Amino acid sequence: MFTLSQTSRAWFIDRARQAREERLVQKERERAAVVIQAHVRSFLCRSQLQREIRREIDDFFKADDPGSTKRSALCIFKIARKLLFLFRIKEDNERFEKLCRSILSSMDAENEPKVWYVSLACSKDLTLLWIKQIKSILWYCCEFLKQLKPEILQDSRLITLYLTMLVTFTDTSTWKILRGKGESLRPAMNHICANIMGHLNQHGFYSVLQILLTRGLARPRPCLSKGTLTAAFSLALRPVIAAQFSDNLIRPFLIHIMSVPALVTHLSTVTPERLTVLESHDMLRKFIIFLRDEDRCRDVCESLEGCHTLCLMGNLLQLGSLSPRVLEEETDGFVSLLTQMLCYCQKYVSQKKSNLTHWHPVLGWFSQSVDYGLNESMHLITKQLQFLWGVPLIRIFFCDILNKKLLESQELAHTQPASPQNVLPVKSLLKRAFQKSASVRNILRPVGGKRVDSAEVQKVCNICVLYQTSLTTLTQIRLQILTGLTYLDDLLPKLWAFICELGPHGGLKLFLECLNNDTEESKQLLSMLMLFCDCSRHLITILDDIEVYEEQISFKLEELVTISSFLNSFVFKMIWDGIVENAKGETLELFQSVHGWLMVLYERDCRRRFAPEDHWLRKDLKPSVLFQELDRDRKRAQLILQYIPHVIPHKNDGYEQLRQLSQHAMKGVIRVKFVNDLGVDEAGIDQDGVFKEFLEEIIKRVFDPALNLFKTTSGDERLYPSPTSYIHENYLQLFEFVGKMLGKAVYEGIVVDVPFASFFLSQLLGHHHSVFYSSVDELPSLDSEFYKNLTSIKRYDGDIADLGLTLSYDEDVMGQLVCHELIPGGKTIPVTNENKISYIHLMAHFRMHTQIKNQTAALISGFRSIIKPEWIRMFSTPELQRLISGDNAEIDLEDLKKHTVYYGGFHGSHRVIIWLWDILASDFTPDERAMFLKLQGPVLKEREPASSPLTLPRVAVRDQLLQATAPGIRLPQASLLHPLCGSVG
C-alpha cells in the first residue's frame, strides 16, 4: 500500500508539471497571436494611412492642373511633408515628379509671395523645417538622376526637371522674393543655399553629376542637350566658386567632373559659354597650382586609376590650348603635373598580355581594371591628348630653344630651290656638302658652356622627360606623338645645338659620364638624348630621298654627318665599356633609342651616301683585337658584331675570319666533272674551280630574265623575283633551289655575276622586319620613276580626291587588267588628303613585298638553309652585294706577283709564268684580269693578298682523247685554279 501511494504521488506531480507547461505554451501562443495581430493591425493601419495620404496627394496634384488657381506655398509644403513621410522611389516616382513641377511652378508666379515656395524660408516657425524638406527633396532628385538614362526621351525630360530643381534651389539668382525690398534678405538666403549645397556635397553630389555626365557624353553621339549640359556643369562649379576655390572642393571637382571623358570638347561644342566661365575664374591656373604638388597629384591619380587619369589629362590639355597665356606663365607646373600623371599610368603599362592585364586602346596592355564604357569616347580623348604634341603647345614648351637662331655658319648650309641649273649629280652634291661640313662641325661640335644645373637646362630637361614619358606610356599612339614632335622643321636641329652646348666639355663626354651616374640630373639629360634620337629617327624614316638629300628638311647633310659620328662613338662606348651587357630598364631603352637612330642613318647612307669614306669605322678598333676578343668568347665583341658591325674595317682578312666562325654548319664539299660533246670526261682536277664554273652556269641560267623567274628593275636593271613567276610549275621549289645555290656560292666565296635590287637584298638580310624599315625609302631601287610619281602625291597642293585614285593597284598581267586591293575593300575607298601618306606606304609595300611574298620567302628559306641569318647580319645591302658579286676594284699586278706561291715545278722565272704575267699586263683588259681572278672568291676592295696568296700549281692532266691523238701533251681544259679564301685588290 505504501508503494502504491508513492507511485500515485509521482504520477500526480508529473501530470501537474505537464499541465503547467501546457498553460505556459498556451499563454505564449496567445501572446504571440496578440503581437502578430498588433503587427498586422499596424501594417493594415499604416497601409490604410499611406493609401489615404497617397489618395490625398493624388487629389492635390489632380486639382492642381494648369488651369487652376496657384496653390499657396504652405499647401505645397504640407503635401510635400506627407509625401516625404512615406516616400518610396519606385512607388512614388510620379508623385515626386508632380511635386517638383508644382514647386517650380510656384517659383514662376509673378508678384505672389504667398505662392513662392521659397517664401517659407522667411518664416520663423518654418525655416528649419523648410530647409530640412528642401534638402530631402533635392537629394531625392540626385537619387533619380543616378538612375535615369539620358538617351531615353522620357528620362531626358525628367533629368531636365530634376536639374532645374537643383539649379533653382542652390542659387538665389532666380528667386523673385529677393527683388526690390527683398534684396536685404539675399545674404541670409545665400547662406541657406550654401548650407543646402554643403549637405548635397556631403552625400556625394559630385558623384551624381559624374554619373550623369558620363552617361550622356561617353557615347558615339552625346545625348545631353545644351540646357542639360549647361545646368549640370553650372551645378558642378557652384560649390567650388562658393568656397572660393578651396582645395577641399577643387579635389572632388577634378576627380569627378574634370575626369569625365572629353568634357571640355563637348562644352566647347555645345555650350562654349561655360568655358568662358572657367576662363573668367582662372580655373586652369588653380588646377595647375593644386596638381603640381606631388602628393596631391598622386592622390588624385590613385582616386581615378589609369583610364580616368587620361580623361583628366585630356581635359586639362584642351583647357591649356584654350589658355596659352596661362601656360606660358605656368609652364613648369603644367609640365610637372602632366609628367606625374603619365608616370602614374606608366607603372601599370605592361609589355605583354597576361592574366593580370587588360587591353587599352591608348595604353596597350594595362594591369589595372579598364573601364570599357570609355571606349566609345576614346577617339575624342585621343584628340585631346594630341594637344600635347600639337604645334601651339610645342612652341610654348620649347620657346627657349625655338627662339634661338642657329649660328651663321649653319645658315650657310641652306640650299636654293631646285632648278635645272642647281640640280647637281650626287657626286657634286656630296662634294659640296663635305666642303661645308668643316665649318658646320665647328659650330655643332661639343663646345660646352651651359651649366647643366641652370634653370634653362632644367626646364628643357623636364619638358623632354614629359615627352619621353608620353612615348613610353601612350604606347598605341606613339607614332602620332613622334609625328607631332617632328612637325616643326627647326625644333630638332636647335635641340641638337642645345645638346652640344651642355656641360663644361659638352657632347659625348657629358652623356658618357651620365651613364655612370645614377642621379636625377643624369637621368633627365639622358631622357633629352633619347627624345632627340627617337624623334630624329622617326623624321628621317618618313622623309623620302628628295626631302633628305635635296630639300634637306630639318637636318642638313653635314649635320647628319656630325650627328652620326656622335651616335657611332656613343653606341660603341656603351658596348665596349660593358654598359650594354647587363643593361635593363632605362639604360636599355636609351641604348635602343640611340642605336635605332644610328642604324637608320647608316642604312640611309648605304642606299645613298652622305658621309665621307671610312666615316663609320672606328679607327681605334683593330680587327685583330676584335677577333682575339671573339676567340676568348668576350660578350662585348659579340655585341659589336650584333649591333654595329659597320665599325669594323672590311678589309685584310676580316671577311674570311668572320666566315670561319661557324664553318662546321656547311654540308660538305661538292666535286664536279664536265663531260664534253663526245661524252668523254673533260680533263681537269676539280679543286673547286670546276665546281665554281658549274655553279656559275646554273646561276647564270636561272637568273636570266627571259626565264621569268626574275625580272630586272627599270634603269639600272637589277634582279628581283618576278611577280608572274607562278606560271612555272613548282616555282616555289625552284626559288628554294636558287636560294640554296646562292647560299652555297656565298659560303664558298664564289663570285657570281648577279646584281640584285637593293630592296631585295634588304629582304634577304631581314631588314624589312625592322621597326625602322620604310618601304618608301627602298622603292627607288625598284622603279625610280614610279617612286617620283608616287611621292609627288605627298607634295600635291590640291585636293587628292580630284585625281580619282583608290586604295588599289591596277596591273596588266599577261594582257588582262588585274585590280589588287591594297587593303580589304580598297578599290572602293578613295585616296584623300587625309589618307594619302598611308596610300604611298601601302603602294610601296605592295610593289616590293606583297607581290613577291611567296617567291621571296622560298628563296630566303633556301638561302638560310646554307647561310644562317646571323652570319650576314653585320653586312649592309651594298656589302652583301659585293660579297655575292665582288667589286670592280682595279687589280694591282705587281702586288699580286709578290704574293703568288708557286709549286709543282713552277717558279717566278719559269717561262710559262713569265708568259702569264706578260699576257695579264699587256693583253688583258681590266675586265679580263677580273675574269682571271673570278674563280678565286669575291674581289673585295682593299683586301690584302698577303693573307690569301694566289697559288699556281703545275698539274699533269692526261686526257684519253688527247693521248690518242697527241701522246705526252698536257693541256688542261677545265679550271685548275685553287680556291682562295681571300681575294685580291
MOSUL-V986171 format. One record per residue. N is the residue number from 1. RES is the residue in one letter. OMEGA is omega in whole degrees, -180 to 180 (* if undefined). Layout:
BEGIN
{{N RES OMEGA} {N RES OMEGA}}
END
This chain:
BEGIN
{{1 M 178} {2 F -180} {3 T -180} {4 L -180} {5 S 179} {6 Q -180} {7 T -179} {8 S -179} {9 R 180} {10 A 179} {11 W -179} {12 F -180} {13 I -180} {14 D 179} {15 R 180} {16 A 179} {17 R 180} {18 Q 180} {19 A 179} {20 R 179} {21 E 179} {22 E 179} {23 R 179} {24 L 179} {25 V -179} {26 Q 177} {27 K 179} {28 E 177} {29 R 180} {30 E 179} {31 R 178} {32 A 180} {33 A 178} {34 V -180} {35 V -180} {36 I 179} {37 Q 179} {38 A 179} {39 H -180} {40 V 178} {41 R 178} {42 S 180} {43 F -179} {44 L 179} {45 C 180} {46 R 179} {47 S 179} {48 Q 180} {49 L 179} {50 Q 178} {51 R 180} {52 E 179} {53 I -180} {54 R 177} {55 R 178} {56 E 179} {57 I 180} {58 D 178} {59 D 179} {60 F -177} {61 F 178} {62 K 179} {63 A -177} {64 D 178} {65 D -175} {66 P -177} {67 G -175} {68 S 179} {69 T -179} {70 K 175} {71 R 179} {72 S 179} {73 A -179} {74 L 177} {75 C 179} {76 I 180} {77 F -178} {78 K -179} {79 I 177} {80 A 178} {81 R 180} {82 K 180} {83 L -180} {84 L 180} {85 F -176} {86 L -168} {87 F 170} {88 R -170} {89 I -175} {90 K -174} {91 E -172} {92 D -176} {93 N -180} {94 E 178} {95 R 179} {96 F 177} {97 E 180} {98 K 177} {99 L 180} {100 C 180} {101 R 178} {102 S 179} {103 I -180} {104 L 178} {105 S 180} {106 S -179} {107 M -179} {108 D -178} {109 A -179} {110 E 173} {111 N 177} {112 E -175} {113 P -179} {114 K -180} {115 V -177} {116 W -178} {117 Y -176} {118 V -179} {119 S 179} {120 L 178} {121 A 180} {122 C -180} {123 S -179} {124 K -176} {125 D -172} {126 L -174} {127 T -177} {128 L 179} {129 L 179} {130 W 179} {131 I 178} {132 K -178} {133 Q -177} {134 I 175} {135 K 180} {136 S -179} {137 I -178} {138 L 179} {139 W 175} {140 Y 174} {141 C 179} {142 C 179} {143 E 177} {144 F -180} {145 L 179} {146 K -175} {147 Q -174} {148 L 179} {149 K -173} {150 P -180} {151 E 177} {152 I -173} {153 L -179} {154 Q 179} {155 D -179} {156 S 177} {157 R 178} {158 L 178} {159 I 178} {160 T -180} {161 L -174} {162 Y 175} {163 L 178} {164 T 176} {165 M -178} {166 L 180} {167 V -175} {168 T -171} {169 F 172} {170 T 178} {171 D -174} {172 T -172} {173 S -178} {174 T -177} {175 W -177} {176 K -180} {177 I -177} {178 L 179} {179 R 177} {180 G -177} {181 K -179} {182 G -179} {183 E -180} {184 S -180} {185 L -172} {186 R 180} {187 P -180} {188 A -180} {189 M 176} {190 N 178} {191 H 178} {192 I 179} {193 C 178} {194 A 177} {195 N 179} {196 I -179} {197 M 177} {198 G 177} {199 H 180} {200 L -180} {201 N 180} {202 Q -178} {203 H 176} {204 G -178} {205 F -179} {206 Y 177} {207 S 178} {208 V 180} {209 L 178} {210 Q 179} {211 I -179} {212 L -177} {213 L -180} {214 T 178} {215 R -176} {216 G -174} {217 L -178} {218 A -176} {219 R 176} {220 P 176} {221 R -179} {222 P -177} {223 C 174} {224 L 179} {225 S 180} {226 K -179} {227 G -179} {228 T -179} {229 L 178} {230 T -179} {231 A -178} {232 A -178} {233 F 177} {234 S 178} {235 L -180} {236 A -178} {237 L -172} {238 R 180} {239 P -178} {240 V -180} {241 I -179} {242 A 180} {243 A 179} {244 Q 172} {245 F 176} {246 S 178} {247 D -179} {248 N 179} {249 L 174} {250 I -180} {251 R 179} {252 P 178} {253 F 178} {254 L -174} {255 I -172} {256 H -175} {257 I -177} {258 M 176} {259 S 175} {260 V -174} {261 P 174} {262 A -179} {263 L -177} {264 V 177} {265 T -179} {266 H 178} {267 L -179} {268 S -179} {269 T -171} {270 V -176} {271 T -177} {272 P 179} {273 E 180} {274 R 178} {275 L 176} {276 T 177} {277 V 178} {278 L -179} {279 E -179} {280 S 178} {281 H 178} {282 D -175} {283 M -178} {284 L 179} {285 R 179} {286 K 176} {287 F -178} {288 I -180} {289 I 180} {290 F -171} {291 L -179} {292 R 172} {293 D -172} {294 E -178} {295 D -180} {296 R 179} {297 C 179} {298 R 179} {299 D 179} {300 V -179} {301 C 180} {302 E 177} {303 S -175} {304 L -167} {305 E -167} {306 G -175} {307 C -177} {308 H 173} {309 T 176} {310 L 179} {311 C 177} {312 L -180} {313 M 179} {314 G 179} {315 N 178} {316 L 179} {317 L 179} {318 Q 174} {319 L 179} {320 G 179} {321 S 178} {322 L -179} {323 S -177} {324 P -180} {325 R 179} {326 V 180} {327 L 178} {328 E -178} {329 E -176} {330 E -177} {331 T -177} {332 D -180} {333 G -179} {334 F 178} {335 V -179} {336 S -177} {337 L 177} {338 L 179} {339 T 180} {340 Q 179} {341 M 180} {342 L 178} {343 C 177} {344 Y 179} {345 C -176} {346 Q -180} {347 K -176} {348 Y 176} {349 V -177} {350 S -179} {351 Q -176} {352 K 180} {353 K 175} {354 S 179} {355 N -177} {356 L -177} {357 T 177} {358 H -178} {359 W 177} {360 H -174} {361 P 178} {362 V -176} {363 L -175} {364 G 178} {365 W -169} {366 F -172} {367 S 170} {368 Q 176} {369 S -178} {370 V 176} {371 D -177} {372 Y 176} {373 G 179} {374 L -174} {375 N -177} {376 E 178} {377 S -176} {378 M 179} {379 H 177} {380 L 177} {381 I 179} {382 T 178} {383 K 177} {384 Q 179} {385 L -179} {386 Q 175} {387 F -178} {388 L 179} {389 W 173} {390 G -176} {391 V -178} {392 P -179} {393 L 178} {394 I 178} {395 R 179} {396 I -176} {397 F -175} {398 F -176} {399 C -179} {400 D 180} {401 I -175} {402 L -179} {403 N 179} {404 K 176} {405 K 174} {406 L -177} {407 L -170} {408 E -176} {409 S 174} {410 Q -178} {411 E 178} {412 L -175} {413 A -180} {414 H -180} {415 T 178} {416 Q 176} {417 P -176} {418 A 175} {419 S -179} {420 P -177} {421 Q -174} {422 N 171} {423 V -173} {424 L 173} {425 P -178} {426 V -178} {427 K 180} {428 S 179} {429 L 180} {430 L -179} {431 K -180} {432 R 180} {433 A -178} {434 F 177} {435 Q -180} {436 K -170} {437 S -177} {438 A -178} {439 S -179} {440 V 178} {441 R 177} {442 N -179} {443 I -172} {444 L 179} {445 R -178} {446 P -178} {447 V 179} {448 G 177} {449 G -180} {450 K 175} {451 R -177} {452 V 178} {453 D 178} {454 S -179} {455 A -179} {456 E -179} {457 V 180} {458 Q 179} {459 K -180} {460 V 179} {461 C 180} {462 N 178} {463 I 178} {464 C 176} {465 V 178} {466 L -177} {467 Y 178} {468 Q 177} {469 T 178} {470 S 179} {471 L -178} {472 T -179} {473 T -179} {474 L -168} {475 T -174} {476 Q 177} {477 I -179} {478 R -179} {479 L 177} {480 Q -179} {481 I -179} {482 L 179} {483 T 178} {484 G -179} {485 L -179} {486 T -177} {487 Y 179} {488 L -174} {489 D -173} {490 D -178} {491 L -175} {492 L 176} {493 P -180} {494 K 175} {495 L 177} {496 W 177} {497 A 178} {498 F 179} {499 I -178} {500 C -177} {501 E -172} {502 L 173} {503 G 179} {504 P 180} {505 H 175} {506 G 170} {507 G -170} {508 L -175} {509 K -179} {510 L -176} {511 F 174} {512 L 176} {513 E 179} {514 C -180} {515 L -177} {516 N 179} {517 N -178} {518 D -179} {519 T 179} {520 E 179} {521 E 179} {522 S 179} {523 K -180} {524 Q 178} {525 L 179} {526 L 175} {527 S 176} {528 M 179} {529 L 179} {530 M -180} {531 L 179} {532 F -178} {533 C -179} {534 D -178} {535 C -178} {536 S 178} {537 R 179} {538 H -179} {539 L -178} {540 I 179} {541 T -176} {542 I 178} {543 L 176} {544 D -175} {545 D 179} {546 I -178} {547 E -178} {548 V -170} {549 Y -176} {550 E 180} {551 E 179} {552 Q 180} {553 I 180} {554 S -177} {555 F 169} {556 K -178} {557 L -180} {558 E 176} {559 E 176} {560 L 177} {561 V -179} {562 T -178} {563 I -179} {564 S 177} {565 S 177} {566 F -178} {567 L -179} {568 N -180} {569 S -178} {570 F -180} {571 V 179} {572 F -180} {573 K 179} {574 M -179} {575 I -173} {576 W 179} {577 D 175} {578 G -178} {579 I -175} {580 V -173} {581 E -178} {582 N -176} {583 A 174} {584 K 178} {585 G -175} {586 E 179} {587 T 178} {588 L 178} {589 E 178} {590 L -180} {591 F -180} {592 Q 180} {593 S -177} {594 V -180} {595 H 179} {596 G 178} {597 W 179} {598 L -175} {599 M 175} {600 V 178} {601 L -179} {602 Y -180} {603 E 176} {604 R 179} {605 D 178} {606 C 179} {607 R -179} {608 R -168} {609 R 169} {610 F -178} {611 A 179} {612 P 175} {613 E 176} {614 D -179} {615 H -173} {616 W -176} {617 L 171} {618 R -176} {619 K 179} {620 D 178} {621 L 179} {622 K 179} {623 P -179} {624 S 178} {625 V -180} {626 L -177} {627 F 172} {628 Q 177} {629 E 178} {630 L 179} {631 D 179} {632 R 179} {633 D 177} {634 R -176} {635 K -175} {636 R 177} {637 A 177} {638 Q 179} {639 L 175} {640 I 180} {641 L -177} {642 Q -171} {643 Y -175} {644 I 180} {645 P -177} {646 H 180} {647 V -180} {648 I 177} {649 P -179} {650 H 176} {651 K -174} {652 N -178} {653 D -176} {654 G -179} {655 Y -176} {656 E -179} {657 Q 178} {658 L -178} {659 R -176} {660 Q -178} {661 L -177} {662 S -172} {663 Q -177} {664 H -177} {665 A -178} {666 M -171} {667 K 178} {668 G -174} {669 V 178} {670 I 176} {671 R -176} {672 V 172} {673 K 179} {674 F 176} {675 V -177} {676 N -175} {677 D -180} {678 L 180} {679 G -178} {680 V 177} {681 D 176} {682 E 180} {683 A 178} {684 G 176} {685 I -177} {686 D 172} {687 Q -179} {688 D 179} {689 G -180} {690 V 178} {691 F 178} {692 K 179} {693 E 178} {694 F -179} {695 L 178} {696 E -179} {697 E -180} {698 I -177} {699 I 179} {700 K -177} {701 R -175} {702 V -180} {703 F 177} {704 D -178} {705 P 180} {706 A 179} {707 L 178} {708 N 166} {709 L 180} {710 F 175} {711 K 177} {712 T 178} {713 T 177} {714 S 179} {715 G -174} {716 D 174} {717 E 175} {718 R -167} {719 L 171} {720 Y -177} {721 P -179} {722 S 179} {723 P -178} {724 T -180} {725 S -180} {726 Y 178} {727 I 177} {728 H 174} {729 E -180} {730 N -175} {731 Y 180} {732 L 176} {733 Q 177} {734 L 179} {735 F 178} {736 E 178} {737 F 178} {738 V 178} {739 G 179} {740 K -180} {741 M 178} {742 L 177} {743 G 178} {744 K 180} {745 A 180} {746 V -178} {747 Y -178} {748 E -179} {749 G -179} {750 I -180} {751 V 176} {752 V -175} {753 D -178} {754 V 179} {755 P -179} {756 F 173} {757 A -175} {758 S -178} {759 F 179} {760 F 176} {761 L 177} {762 S 178} {763 Q 178} {764 L 178} {765 L -179} {766 G -179} {767 H -175} {768 H 176} {769 H -178} {770 S 177} {771 V -179} {772 F -174} {773 Y 177} {774 S 179} {775 S -178} {776 V -180} {777 D -177} {778 E -174} {779 L 179} {780 P 180} {781 S 174} {782 L -176} {783 D -175} {784 S -179} {785 E 177} {786 F 179} {787 Y 180} {788 K 180} {789 N -177} {790 L -179} {791 T 176} {792 S 177} {793 I -179} {794 K -177} {795 R -178} {796 Y -174} {797 D -177} {798 G 179} {799 D -178} {800 I -179} {801 A 180} {802 D -179} {803 L 177} {804 G 180} {805 L 173} {806 T -180} {807 L -179} {808 S -178} {809 Y 179} {810 D -176} {811 E 175} {812 D -179} {813 V 177} {814 M 174} {815 G 180} {816 Q 180} {817 L -178} {818 V 180} {819 C 177} {820 H 178} {821 E -179} {822 L 171} {823 I 178} {824 P -178} {825 G -174} {826 G -177} {827 K 178} {828 T -178} {829 I -178} {830 P 174} {831 V -178} {832 T 177} {833 N -178} {834 E -175} {835 N -176} {836 K 178} {837 I 176} {838 S 179} {839 Y -180} {840 I -178} {841 H 179} {842 L -180} {843 M 179} {844 A -180} {845 H -180} {846 F -176} {847 R -172} {848 M -176} {849 H -174} {850 T -177} {851 Q -174} {852 I -174} {853 K -177} {854 N 180} {855 Q -179} {856 T -179} {857 A 180} {858 A 180} {859 L 180} {860 I 178} {861 S 178} {862 G -179} {863 F -177} {864 R 173} {865 S 177} {866 I -177} {867 I 178} {868 K -177} {869 P -177} {870 E 180} {871 W -176} {872 I -177} {873 R -175} {874 M -176} {875 F 169} {876 S -178} {877 T 176} {878 P 180} {879 E 177} {880 L 178} {881 Q 177} {882 R 177} {883 L -179} {884 I -170} {885 S -178} {886 G -177} {887 D -180} {888 N -179} {889 A 179} {890 E -178} {891 I 178} {892 D -175} {893 L -180} {894 E 178} {895 D 179} {896 L 178} {897 K -176} {898 K -174} {899 H 176} {900 T 180} {901 V 180} {902 Y 171} {903 Y -176} {904 G -180} {905 G 178} {906 F 173} {907 H -174} {908 G -178} {909 S 180} {910 H -174} {911 R 179} {912 V 180} {913 I 177} {914 I 177} {915 W -177} {916 L -178} {917 W 179} {918 D 180} {919 I -180} {920 L -177} {921 A -170} {922 S -170} {923 D -176} {924 F 171} {925 T 177} {926 P 179} {927 D -180} {928 E 176} {929 R 177} {930 A 177} {931 M 179} {932 F -179} {933 L -173} {934 K -178} {935 L -177} {936 Q -179} {937 G -177} {938 P -179} {939 V -175} {940 L -176} {941 K 176} {942 E 172} {943 R 178} {944 E -175} {945 P -177} {946 A -178} {947 S -179} {948 S -173} {949 P 173} {950 L -180} {951 T 180} {952 L 179} {953 P 171} {954 R -173} {955 V 177} {956 A -179} {957 V -180} {958 R 178} {959 D -175} {960 Q -178} {961 L -179} {962 L -180} {963 Q -180} {964 A -176} {965 T -176} {966 A -177} {967 P 175} {968 G 180} {969 I -179} {970 R 179} {971 L 180} {972 P -179} {973 Q 176} {974 A -177} {975 S 179} {976 L -176} {977 L 176} {978 H 177} {979 P 177} {980 L -179} {981 C 177} {982 G 177} {983 S -169} {984 V 178} {985 G *}}
END
